[in-house]
Amino acid sequence: MEKKETVKTGIGFGSALAIAISWSVNKSILWAIFHGILSWIYVIYYALTR
């Protein structure tokens, strides 16, 4: 039961982090939504390219 809660929290945090990064870089709600869907993929991409 604890693992399910951790996974749900991790996915939510990844999406929120991706949206925050995307908004600070692009200032576009459409890009923020798109990057929120990609979540951790975008966060890792951003970390590797910056």
ABEGO torsion letter per residue (X at the ends): XAAAAAAAAAAAAAAAAAAAAAAAAAGBAAAAAAAAAAEAAAAAAAAAAX
